[in-house]
């Protein structure tokens, strides 16, 4: 028998349970989590063949004099039990007979018996060789992935953009070597550059599948201010931290040459207060509530921006409602400039920009627009440390959005 604090056990099982296969067609053993107890601690492992998770509870957190063992228990059932137990103290026991294995959980007033499957039938972790590796601060990578993941393509047929690109040979806005985190669905493109001492190996780019993103976010959130160790080969990537790891298959395909999509030498721009533009777009969008039509028009005239939306009735051949919102902005347009965007794309872009003001850089109304954070109109002076961080992280976010022709 051994005892583990309930919050530690919940975190461990919750971390690995999220990827287990569900449904009648899933192999019974792949619906289980493998539990191993030895001198190194208590390890929980799951895999669904595409993604694998490992969480290690260090030996010092386990109160036990019992012998080592290895078995597998139903992962989702185990996780549900721990959620419903609450913060009660938990003791665990593994029982094995000639024909059966049972995992027992006990609290002061309750007892749960889970039938086990032998660990020797669980898929073994292969000792893969990784040709490239590097470390990066987990919170920097976490912020970058969270800032770009909304624009990942969800169309499974376009598999080569069905994930996030990690470009180890990227450059930031200052031309420095950086890790570029990129996503696109062909209508929009998000890029976040992170300064890191990435080792240049034979692999310069990999595509992390969309279905793996959440587990990578989970381990990055767990590590937070610590360094995360990343290993890569041609087909797989592994993120490791403090006895925990997430491994994922990679998308085997060629990501589009995203640098070619970024507008260059933009001749016109507008600097807009982000929260005010969010309010404006959200306000006028009420006019097409319940409609598939969700286009927002931006009209720049001198220092005024008119945000407009309308809803049409094709049968009547005319608009049945128009909404407008006037606000001020700073721009350099010599003549009125009008451009239209998908409402959702615009709002998601604004949510990702981490600054009070954002800068819209234009060439023509029918060409892609480049949106970046802007600190030139920042009202309050920022501490030097904060300014440095903005220059190396926040200001290195770019968003490219395609206009809609109306």
C-alpha positions, 0 to 999 in steps of 0.5 A: 500500500502507498499514500499520495496527496490527492492534489498530486494524484489528480494532477498526474492522472489528469495530465495523462488522461486527456489523450486516451482513446474513447469509444467502442472501437478503441483498443481496451488497453489504449483506454488505460493508463500504465502505472509503474512504481519503483525507486524513481517514483510513481509514473503514469503513462498513456498513448493513443499511438499519435501522442504519448504522455508521461507524468512522474510523481517523485519518490519523496512524495509517495509514502510507501514501503511496498514493493515495485509493481507495474499495471494499467487501469482505466484512465478516464474512470480513474480520473473521474473517481479522483475528481469526485473524491475531493480533497480526502486523503487517498491510499492506493493498493495494487493486488495481483492474483494468478488470474487477476490484477486489481487497483484499489483506492481508499478514503476514510469512507469510500473504496474503489476497485478498478480491474487492471490489464497487465502492463506487458501488453501495453505499447512500450515506449521506444527509445528513439534517436533525436537529431536536434534538441534545444531548450527554451523558457516554457512560458515564452513558448506557451505565450507564443503558441497561445497567440497563434493557435486560433488561426490553425487550419481545421480542414483535415484535407489540407493536412500540411497546414493542419498544425503549428509550424516551428521554424528554427531558422526564423528571424524576428523583426530586428533580423535576429535569429529566432524561433518562429511559431506560425499558423495559417488557414490560408485566409489569415496568418499568425507569426510569433518570434521568440528569441532562443538559443536554438541549435541549428541541426539538420531539421530546421522546420517541423509541423506540430499537429493540431490535435497535439497542441493542447497537450503541449500547452499543458506541459508548458503550463506545468513548467511555466518559468522553467526551461523545457527541453525539446527533441526532434527527429524527422517524424517525432517531437518530444517536450520534457520537463521534470520527469514529465514529457509529451511526445507527438508524431509530426505532420509529414508535409511542407508548410507554405513559405509564409515569409512570402505572404507578409506584406512588404513596403506597405505605403499606408497605415493606421494606428488604432486603439485596440479596445475601442476597435474591439468595441466597435466591431462587436457593436456593429456585428449585432446587425448580422446576428443569426446570419451567415453574412459576417463582413465588417467594413473599415472606412478610413477618412482623415483621422476618423475610422467608420466601422460598418456592417450590414445585413442583406436580404437577397430576395429583396435585393437590398440591405435590411439593416446597417450599423455604423460606429465612428472612432478616431485613429491616427493614419496617413491616408491621402484619400478615403480608404475602404477595406472589408474583413471577416468579423471573426478573423478581425476579433481573434486577431485583436485578441492576440495583439498584446498592446494598447494600440495596434498598427494596420499596414496596407498596400491596397484594399484588395491585398493582404493587411499586416497587423502588428502591436504598436507602442508609439502612443503608449500613454504611460512610460514603461520600466526598462525591463518591460520595454526590453521584453516588448521588443523581444517578445510582444512586438514580434507578433505579426498577423496577416489577414486577407480582405473580403471583396464585397 
